[in-house]
Amino acid sequence: MDLFLQQTLDGLATGAIYASLALAVVMIYQAIDHFNFAQGEMAMFSTFIAWQLIAWGMPFWLAFLLCLVLSFIGGMLIERIIFAPIHDAPVLSHIVVFIALTLIFNALAGFIWDFTIKEFPSPFPSQLPFETKLIGPHELGVVAITLVMLGMIYVFFKFTSVGLAMRAAAANPVSAALVGISVKKMLSLGWGLAATVGAVAGMLIAPKVYLEPNMMLGILLYGFAGAVVGGLTSPGGAVVGGFLMGVLENLAGTYVIGSELKLTFALVVIVTVLLFKPAGLFGRVVVQRV
């Protein structure tokens, strides 16, 4: 029982990272109807920036906040400079650009910081104030920060005029434009916010997996799985799907498949959901009249 509880709690901590990436993926998907395959590499590059700031002597939380600001600006610039000009281009063009961005960020990170593994510091204490073997301080901190971030995003989208405008622009761009909402501006803000959420995920997972240019490959795959399981039309569902994937990954790796097939497990989940429930657990079925 202790092993089950330990793996479940550790899975929730990992699932918090998957939930963050799943949310970022869904935010971009709702805006442009495509997966952002470069989401993981964008998060990785942001994490390297934070590592560099810390290496220069900046306190962790100050580097954390500055990295979020830079990631937000970077996400907006990517949308304005790269994707705005090809907004009406065929789907294949978008996919090619996403793949190109993935390779560019990966190669650029390796060129600037090398491909050697680096340690990323954890901001949390080495011991908890209470005694337990079920969850570590870093894992507990990851869950806490993620829940706070997700709560802030929920409040932003639910109760602020900008958040409501972003939701309207994503749901129905034509109607949003007719009532005076700048769809282009909302799209840029969405990209910036998605890049910021991804940066949080990268900085929180780096102390566990170490920092190197390929660190986000498997994590992004589980983020995609969480988004598909929860529903690509439901940001809240994507968050639940991310947490669910973290728990399932740990339990399946411990009791069923072992650690060697964890990435395969994510692919199996994606294919299974797309075959039997394409809208996901909480997504809505979109019907188009032709």
C-alpha positions as CSV (number, residue, x, y, z in Angstrom):
1,M,0.0,0.0,0.0
2,D,2.8,2.4,0.8
3,L,4.4,1.8,-2.6
4,F,1.0,2.4,-4.3
5,L,0.5,5.7,-2.4
6,Q,4.1,6.8,-3.1
7,Q,3.8,6.1,-6.8
8,T,0.4,7.9,-6.9
9,L,1.6,11.0,-5.2
10,D,4.8,11.1,-7.3
11,G,2.6,10.6,-10.3
12,L,0.5,13.7,-9.3
13,A,3.7,15.7,-9.1
14,T,4.8,14.6,-12.6
15,G,1.2,15.0,-13.8
16,A,1.3,18.6,-12.7
17,I,4.1,19.2,-15.3
18,Y,2.1,17.3,-17.9
19,A,-1.0,19.3,-17.0
20,S,0.9,22.5,-17.6
21,L,2.1,21.4,-21.0
22,A,-1.3,20.0,-21.9
23,L,-2.9,23.4,-21.1
24,A,-0.3,25.2,-23.2
25,V,-0.9,22.8,-26.1
26,V,-4.7,23.2,-25.9
27,M,-4.4,27.0,-25.8
28,I,-2.4,27.0,-29.1
29,Y,-4.7,24.3,-30.6
30,Q,-7.8,26.3,-29.9
31,A,-6.3,29.3,-31.6
32,I,-4.9,27.7,-34.8
33,D,-6.4,24.1,-34.8
34,H,-2.9,22.5,-34.8
35,F,-0.6,21.0,-32.2
36,N,2.5,23.2,-31.4
37,F,5.2,20.5,-31.8
38,A,7.8,23.1,-30.7
39,Q,6.1,23.6,-27.3
40,G,8.6,21.4,-25.5
41,E,11.7,22.9,-27.1
42,M,10.4,26.4,-26.3
43,A,10.0,25.3,-22.7
44,M,13.5,23.8,-22.7
45,F,15.1,27.0,-24.2
46,S,13.3,29.1,-21.5
47,T,14.7,26.8,-18.8
48,F,18.2,27.2,-20.2
49,I,17.7,31.0,-19.9
50,A,16.7,30.6,-16.3
51,W,19.7,28.4,-15.6
52,Q,22.0,31.0,-17.2
53,L,20.5,33.8,-15.0
54,I,21.1,31.7,-11.9
55,A,24.6,30.9,-13.0
56,W,25.3,34.6,-13.2
57,G,24.3,34.9,-9.6
58,M,20.6,35.9,-9.8
59,P,18.4,34.5,-7.0
60,F,16.2,31.6,-8.1
61,W,12.8,33.2,-7.8
62,L,14.0,36.4,-9.5
63,A,15.4,34.4,-12.4
64,F,12.1,32.4,-12.4
65,L,10.0,35.5,-12.8
66,L,12.3,37.2,-15.3
67,C,12.3,34.0,-17.4
68,L,8.5,34.0,-17.4
69,V,8.5,37.6,-18.7
70,L,11.0,36.8,-21.4
71,S,9.1,33.6,-22.4
72,F,5.9,35.6,-22.7
73,I,7.5,38.2,-24.9
74,G,9.2,35.4,-26.9
75,G,5.9,33.6,-27.5
76,M,4.2,36.8,-28.7
77,L,7.2,37.5,-31.1
78,I,7.0,33.9,-32.5
79,E,3.4,34.3,-33.3
80,R,3.7,37.8,-34.8
81,I,6.9,37.2,-36.8
82,I,6.5,33.6,-37.9
83,F,2.9,32.5,-37.7
84,A,0.9,35.6,-38.5
85,P,2.2,35.8,-42.1
86,I,1.2,32.1,-42.7
87,H,-2.1,32.2,-40.8
88,D,-4.1,31.2,-43.9
89,A,-1.5,28.8,-45.3
90,P,-2.3,25.1,-45.6
91,V,-2.0,22.9,-42.6
92,L,1.2,21.2,-43.9
93,S,2.9,24.6,-44.0
94,H,2.2,25.1,-40.3
95,I,3.4,21.6,-39.4
96,V,6.7,22.2,-41.3
97,V,7.2,25.4,-39.5
98,F,6.6,23.8,-36.1
99,I,9.1,21.0,-36.9
100,A,11.6,23.6,-38.1
101,L,11.2,25.6,-34.8
102,T,11.7,22.4,-32.8
103,L,15.0,21.7,-34.6
104,I,16.1,25.4,-34.4
105,F,15.5,25.7,-30.7
106,N,17.2,22.4,-30.0
107,A,20.3,23.2,-32.1
108,L,20.5,26.7,-30.8
109,A,20.4,25.5,-27.2
110,G,23.2,23.0,-27.9
111,F,25.2,25.7,-29.7
112,I,25.0,28.2,-26.8
113,W,25.1,25.9,-23.8
114,D,26.5,22.6,-25.2
115,F,24.7,19.2,-25.2
116,T,26.2,18.2,-21.9
117,I,23.9,17.5,-19.0
118,K,23.6,20.3,-16.4
119,E,22.1,20.3,-12.9
120,F,19.2,22.7,-12.4
121,P,18.7,23.8,-8.8
122,S,15.5,23.1,-6.9
123,P,14.0,26.1,-5.1
124,F,12.5,23.9,-2.4
125,P,14.1,22.7,0.9
126,S,15.7,19.3,1.1
127,Q,13.4,18.2,3.9
128,L,9.8,18.7,4.7
129,P,8.7,20.2,8.1
130,F,6.9,16.9,8.7
131,E,8.2,13.4,8.4
132,T,7.0,11.3,5.4
133,K,8.4,8.9,2.8
134,L,5.5,9.2,0.5
135,I,6.4,12.4,-1.3
136,G,9.5,14.6,-1.5
137,P,9.7,18.4,-0.9
138,H,10.4,19.1,-4.6
139,E,7.4,17.0,-5.7
140,L,5.1,18.7,-3.2
141,G,6.4,22.2,-4.3
142,V,5.7,21.3,-7.9
143,V,2.1,20.4,-7.2
144,A,1.6,23.6,-5.1
145,I,3.1,26.0,-7.7
146,T,1.2,24.3,-10.5
147,L,-2.1,24.5,-8.7
148,V,-1.5,28.2,-7.9
149,M,-0.6,28.9,-11.6
150,L,-3.7,27.0,-12.9
151,G,-5.9,28.8,-10.4
152,M,-4.6,32.2,-11.6
153,I,-5.1,31.2,-15.2
154,Y,-8.7,30.1,-14.4
155,V,-9.4,33.5,-12.7
156,F,-7.8,35.3,-15.6
157,F,-10.0,33.6,-18.3
158,K,-13.2,33.6,-16.2
159,F,-13.3,37.0,-14.6
160,T,-11.1,39.5,-16.6
161,S,-12.1,41.3,-19.7
162,V,-8.9,40.4,-21.5
163,G,-9.3,36.7,-20.6
164,L,-13.0,36.7,-21.8
165,A,-11.9,38.4,-25.0
166,M,-9.2,35.8,-25.6
167,R,-11.8,33.0,-25.1
168,A,-14.1,34.7,-27.5
169,A,-11.4,35.2,-30.1
170,A,-10.4,31.5,-29.9
171,A,-14.0,30.2,-30.0
172,N,-15.3,32.4,-32.8
173,P,-12.8,34.8,-34.4
174,V,-15.4,36.3,-36.8
175,S,-18.0,37.1,-34.2
176,A,-15.3,38.4,-31.8
177,A,-14.0,40.8,-34.5
178,L,-17.5,42.0,-35.2
179,V,-17.9,43.2,-31.6
180,G,-14.6,45.0,-31.7
181,I,-12.1,42.5,-30.3
182,S,-8.7,42.5,-31.9
183,V,-8.3,38.9,-32.8
184,K,-4.7,39.3,-33.8
185,K,-3.8,40.9,-30.4
186,M,-5.6,38.1,-28.6
187,L,-3.8,35.5,-30.6
188,S,-0.5,37.0,-29.7
189,L,-1.4,37.1,-26.0
190,G,-2.5,33.5,-26.2
191,W,0.9,32.5,-27.6
192,G,2.7,34.5,-25.0
193,L,0.7,32.9,-22.2
194,A,1.2,29.4,-23.6
195,A,5.0,30.0,-23.7
196,T,4.9,31.2,-20.1
197,V,3.0,28.1,-18.9
198,G,5.5,25.9,-20.8
199,A,8.4,27.7,-19.2
200,V,7.0,27.0,-15.7
201,A,6.8,23.3,-16.6
202,G,10.4,23.3,-17.9
203,M,11.8,24.9,-14.8
204,L,9.9,22.7,-12.4
205,I,10.8,19.4,-14.2
206,A,14.5,20.2,-14.8
207,P,15.7,19.4,-11.3
208,K,14.3,15.9,-11.7
209,V,15.4,15.0,-15.3
210,Y,18.5,17.3,-15.5
211,L,18.9,20.1,-18.0
212,E,19.9,19.3,-21.6
213,P,18.5,20.1,-25.1
214,N,16.5,16.9,-25.4
215,M,15.0,17.0,-21.9
216,M,11.4,17.8,-23.0
217,L,10.9,15.1,-25.7
218,G,9.2,12.5,-23.5
219,I,7.6,15.1,-21.3
220,L,5.9,16.8,-24.3
221,L,4.7,13.4,-25.5
222,Y,2.9,12.9,-22.2
223,G,1.6,16.5,-22.4
224,F,0.1,15.7,-25.8
225,A,-1.4,12.6,-24.3
226,G,-2.9,14.6,-21.4
227,A,-4.4,17.0,-23.9
228,V,-5.9,14.3,-26.0
229,V,-7.3,12.4,-23.0
230,G,-8.8,15.5,-21.4
231,G,-10.1,16.9,-24.7
232,L,-8.5,19.4,-27.2
233,T,-11.5,21.7,-26.8
234,S,-11.4,21.8,-23.0
235,P,-8.5,23.6,-21.2
236,G,-9.8,22.2,-17.9
237,G,-10.1,18.8,-19.3
238,A,-6.5,19.0,-20.5
239,V,-5.3,19.8,-17.0
240,V,-7.2,16.8,-15.6
241,G,-5.8,14.6,-18.4
242,G,-2.3,15.7,-17.6
243,F,-2.6,14.8,-13.9
244,L,-4.3,11.5,-14.9
245,M,-1.4,10.7,-17.3
246,G,1.2,11.3,-14.6
247,V,-0.5,8.9,-12.2
248,L,-1.1,6.2,-14.9
249,E,2.5,6.5,-16.1
250,N,3.8,5.8,-12.6
251,L,1.4,3.0,-11.8
252,A,1.8,1.3,-15.2
253,G,5.6,1.6,-15.0
254,T,5.7,0.1,-11.5
255,Y,3.1,-2.7,-11.8
256,V,2.7,-3.5,-15.6
257,I,5.2,-2.4,-18.2
258,G,8.4,-1.3,-16.4
259,S,10.3,2.0,-17.1
260,E,11.5,0.9,-20.6
261,L,8.1,1.2,-22.2
262,K,6.8,4.4,-20.6
263,L,7.0,6.4,-23.9
264,T,5.3,3.6,-25.7
265,F,2.5,3.7,-23.1
266,A,1.8,7.4,-23.9
267,L,1.6,6.6,-27.6
268,V,-0.8,3.7,-26.9
269,V,-3.0,6.0,-24.8
270,I,-3.1,8.6,-27.6
271,V,-4.1,6.1,-30.3
272,T,-6.7,4.4,-28.0
273,V,-8.4,7.7,-27.1
274,L,-8.4,8.9,-30.8
275,L,-9.9,5.6,-31.9
276,F,-12.7,5.3,-29.3
277,K,-13.3,8.8,-27.9
278,P,-11.7,11.4,-30.2
279,A,-13.2,14.3,-28.3
280,G,-11.5,13.2,-25.1
281,L,-13.1,12.8,-21.7
282,F,-14.3,16.4,-21.4
283,G,-14.1,17.8,-24.9
284,R,-17.1,18.6,-27.1
285,V,-17.8,17.0,-30.4
286,V,-17.5,19.6,-33.2
287,V,-20.0,19.1,-36.0
288,Q,-19.3,21.0,-39.3
289,R,-22.0,21.4,-41.9
290,V,-20.7,20.7,-45.4
